[in-house]
């Protein structure tokens, strides 16, 4: 029978040094709240249950919205009281791991290795430790003769700490694995300090009771990277982004200027795609194989097929099919659906419209609330006037239809298959299949106008 591993994520507290009304653990890193980075690492490490301990009224539970199980800490202060709030989840587990919600770079490997050491040693508690960081301000790990943890010496206030203990380089990383019954029994006996019950208080009690507490020494310092300020957040963002780019590169994606690229954690990119300088891919964006993106392209919640080319453009909540070409300087707004092989060119805006397979909207156009047929071609500066001041209306342009330059299509209106419109026309009535629609005043030529009633030039 598989062992039950529960991971508790400590997520209470706003973090005043963040200088923000947003709870600290909800600040995003590469488009994902930092607490969800921790939860993802826990799941990847094999957790059967991931529980986030929050405070009511902070907004964390509401924002997580079921993506992580939530237990609210309604009484007591401190990390120990937070663990006790999740008693029900702990009691049903074989092992419980406690992670910090503000340590977003914790790796699944670090959690797995911690749990492995915990099981191998038959310990009541296992502490993630390292000797690779500056120990100032961290709790020092004092070991007993057999290598187990004898106690943790807090050094935030080093006054009165013996020099030999201050010289210890092994520090407490704030991540733990526990045997649940030992943890709960010890927490009940931990005395409050300054009105708070601290989780670290269980270590001396377990040692006094003859239960084994062991360290798991690691060189993975990123797993101990805590966020306490916007400066920390900025550094974590850079580290996480670099790791994401490396993952995509190993999966077959080329980056010509990786230091200028921004990619969110949820983005997917297919093999043989090239991402140029200044590209930003956000949210649930999906990019197919063999695409060329950039330079200077931003896509948010967009879906791109295979062999799509996009440059200097913005794409939001839209779909682009295989071998379509977008840009430069195009704007695809929500609901834009660009079919296979279509072209959306320079200074073109598409909103809530389908551009059919092989159709072209080459330049200087706005297409909103419209259906453009296969292989149609919209001349420069063609627009759909889709709003009458009260309601939006749709325009339909048929297969292989062609609009002349500066055509305004006043919806609701239809241009049939293989129909044409004359340059400069305002089309407010349907144009049948194969017909030509023209609506413009006759041209007047006034002879001599340029010199009439004017003084001669000197």
JOGIWO-V758554 format. One line per field, one symbol per residue. phi: phi as a letter, one per 30 degrees, with the letter a starting at -180 (. if undefined). A space follows every 10 residues. Layout:
BEGIN
phi = ???
END
This chain:
BEGIN
phi = .ddccccccd bdjdidddha ddeedcddbh ibeedddddd dddddjddbc bccbcdidid edddhidbdb bcdcbibjdd dddddceddd dccdbbcccc dccdcecddd dedddddedd dhddbbcdba cccddeiddd cccddcjddd accdbecdei deedddddcd bddibbbbde deddddddcd ddbhibccdd dddddddddi ddcbccdbcd dddcdccbad ddddddeddd ddddddeddd cjccbdbedc cbbddddcbd didccddidb cbicdbbddi dbcjdhbbbb hcccddhdcb bhbbbbhbbb deidbbjdic bcceidbcde idbccdhccb bhbccdeidb bdaibbbbhb bcdeidbcde idbcdcbcjb bdbccbcddh dbcddhcccc ddabcddhdb bdeidcccbe cdeicccbba dddcbcdied cdhbdddd
END
